[in-house]
């Protein structure tokens, strides 16, 4: 068991920063516990993913929507996936909440298929994932987005192992 003590000022800023730091440490603890082969570079990418994302959750795929049929280029290509939140590491969402997340399709991402869509063998109902979600993307209205060419967008969970596919 880890005990964390925070001091706060009148604005509560120190407490909020402490909570965010604790969330990052908790996430890293979970990830390292799941896969002890995480390299220093991957660990840095994970920390950057947590820092750069407004929401980080462990979730279960509920439904995969259709692809628009093209890769992102002049305009972003989106494919919506609905998830059920299992555990919240960062952000203002609740466990059990359903999230409709738009994945921005980039052909070079590991989760991309040979055709412009998310890989159906990875994105299927019941699949456990860790999502690094952004709420803004250039040229799009405010929403929930996973960006395909970021170092960390989706991590796949298989049993007790975390896969970097």
C-alpha positions as CSV (number, residue, x, y, z in Angstrom):
1,X,0.0,0.0,0.0
2,X,1.2,3.5,-0.9
3,X,0.2,6.5,1.2
4,X,0.4,9.9,-0.4
5,X,0.2,13.1,1.6
6,X,-0.5,16.4,0.0
7,X,-0.5,19.9,1.3
8,X,-2.7,22.5,-0.2
9,X,-2.9,26.3,-0.5
10,X,-6.0,28.4,-0.5
11,X,-6.7,27.8,-4.2
12,X,-6.3,24.0,-3.9
13,X,-3.7,24.1,-6.8
14,X,-1.2,21.9,-4.9
15,X,-3.8,19.3,-4.2
16,X,-4.9,19.2,-7.9
17,X,-1.3,18.8,-9.0
18,X,-0.7,16.1,-6.5
19,X,-3.7,14.2,-7.7
20,X,-2.6,14.4,-11.3
21,X,0.9,13.2,-10.3
22,X,-0.5,10.3,-8.3
23,X,-2.7,9.3,-11.3
24,X,0.4,9.2,-13.5
25,X,2.3,7.1,-11.0
26,X,-0.7,4.8,-10.5
27,X,-1.0,4.3,-14.3
28,X,2.7,3.7,-14.6
29,X,2.6,1.2,-11.7
30,X,-0.2,-0.7,-13.4
31,X,1.6,-0.7,-16.8
32,X,4.9,-1.8,-15.3
33,X,3.2,-4.4,-13.2
34,X,1.5,-5.8,-16.4
35,X,4.6,-5.8,-18.6
36,X,8.0,-5.8,-16.9
37,X,9.7,-5.5,-20.3
38,X,8.7,-1.9,-20.7
39,X,11.8,-0.1,-22.0
40,X,13.0,3.4,-20.9
41,X,11.9,4.8,-24.3
42,X,8.4,3.2,-24.0
43,X,8.2,4.4,-20.4
44,X,8.9,8.0,-21.6
45,X,6.3,7.6,-24.3
46,X,3.8,6.4,-21.7
47,X,4.5,9.4,-19.4
48,X,4.2,11.7,-22.4
49,X,0.9,10.0,-23.3
50,X,-0.5,10.6,-19.9
51,X,0.8,14.2,-19.8
52,X,-0.6,15.0,-23.3
53,X,-4.0,13.4,-22.8
54,X,-7.0,14.9,-21.0
55,X,-8.4,11.4,-20.2
56,X,-6.7,8.1,-19.6
57,X,-8.9,5.1,-18.9
58,X,-8.9,1.3,-18.8
59,X,-11.9,0.4,-20.9
60,X,-13.7,-2.4,-22.7
61,X,-14.7,-2.2,-26.4
62,X,-18.4,-2.3,-26.7
63,X,-19.0,-1.5,-30.4
64,X,-16.9,-0.6,-33.4
65,X,-18.5,1.8,-36.0
66,X,-17.8,1.8,-39.7
67,X,-14.8,3.4,-41.3
68,X,-15.2,6.4,-43.7
69,X,-13.1,4.4,-46.2
70,X,-10.1,6.7,-46.4
71,X,-6.9,7.5,-44.4
72,X,-6.3,10.9,-42.8
73,X,-4.6,13.3,-45.1
74,X,-6.0,16.7,-46.1
75,X,-8.8,16.0,-43.6
76,X,-9.0,13.6,-40.6
77,X,-10.6,10.2,-41.2
78,X,-12.5,9.0,-38.2
79,X,-13.7,5.7,-37.0
80,X,-15.9,5.7,-33.8
81,X,-15.6,3.1,-31.1
82,X,-17.8,2.9,-28.1
83,X,-16.1,1.8,-24.8
84,X,-17.3,1.0,-21.3
85,X,-15.0,2.6,-18.7
86,X,-13.5,0.0,-16.3
87,X,-11.1,2.3,-14.4
88,X,-10.2,6.0,-14.6
89,X,-6.6,7.0,-14.3
90,X,-7.0,10.6,-15.4
91,X,-9.9,12.9,-16.4
92,X,-13.4,13.7,-15.6
93,X,-15.2,10.5,-16.4
94,X,-16.8,7.8,-14.2
95,X,-16.3,4.1,-14.0
96,X,-19.1,2.4,-15.8
97,X,-19.6,5.4,-18.1
98,X,-19.9,4.7,-21.9
99,X,-17.6,6.8,-24.1
100,X,-17.9,7.2,-27.9
101,X,-14.4,7.9,-29.0
102,X,-13.3,8.9,-32.5
103,X,-10.1,7.2,-33.7
104,X,-8.2,9.3,-36.2
105,X,-7.0,6.8,-38.8
106,X,-3.4,7.1,-39.9
107,X,-2.1,4.4,-42.2
108,X,1.2,4.0,-40.5
109,X,-0.2,3.3,-37.0
110,X,0.1,-0.2,-35.6
111,X,-3.7,-0.5,-34.9
112,X,-4.5,0.2,-38.6
113,X,-5.6,-2.5,-41.0
114,X,-4.4,-2.9,-44.6
115,X,-7.5,-1.0,-45.7
116,X,-8.5,2.3,-44.1
117,X,-10.0,1.1,-40.8
118,X,-9.0,-0.1,-37.4
119,X,-7.8,-3.7,-37.3
120,X,-10.8,-5.9,-36.6
121,X,-8.7,-8.5,-34.8
122,X,-7.7,-5.8,-32.2
123,X,-10.9,-3.8,-32.0
124,X,-13.7,-6.3,-31.1
125,X,-16.4,-6.2,-28.4
126,X,-15.0,-7.4,-25.1
127,X,-11.4,-6.4,-25.8
128,X,-9.7,-4.6,-22.9
129,X,-7.6,-1.5,-23.6
130,X,-6.0,1.5,-22.0
131,X,-7.0,4.7,-23.9
132,X,-5.1,8.0,-24.1
133,X,-7.8,10.4,-25.1
134,X,-7.6,14.0,-26.2
135,X,-10.6,16.3,-26.2
136,X,-9.4,18.6,-29.0
137,X,-8.0,18.0,-32.5
138,X,-7.1,20.7,-35.1
139,X,-10.0,21.3,-37.5
140,X,-12.5,19.3,-35.5
141,X,-15.1,20.3,-32.9
142,X,-14.5,19.4,-29.3
143,X,-15.0,15.7,-28.7
144,X,-13.1,12.5,-27.6
145,X,-10.2,11.6,-29.9
146,X,-7.5,9.0,-30.1
147,X,-4.8,10.1,-32.5
148,X,-3.4,7.1,-34.5
149,X,0.1,8.4,-35.1
150,X,0.9,9.4,-31.5
151,X,3.4,7.2,-29.7
152,X,0.6,6.1,-27.3
153,X,-3.1,6.1,-28.2
154,X,-4.3,2.6,-27.4
155,X,-2.6,-0.1,-25.4
156,X,-4.2,-3.6,-25.6
157,X,-4.6,-5.8,-22.6
158,X,-4.5,-9.6,-22.9
159,X,-5.1,-11.3,-19.6
160,X,-2.5,-9.8,-17.3
161,X,-0.3,-8.6,-20.1
162,X,-0.2,-5.3,-21.8
163,X,0.5,-5.4,-25.5
164,X,2.1,-2.6,-27.5
165,X,0.5,-3.6,-30.8
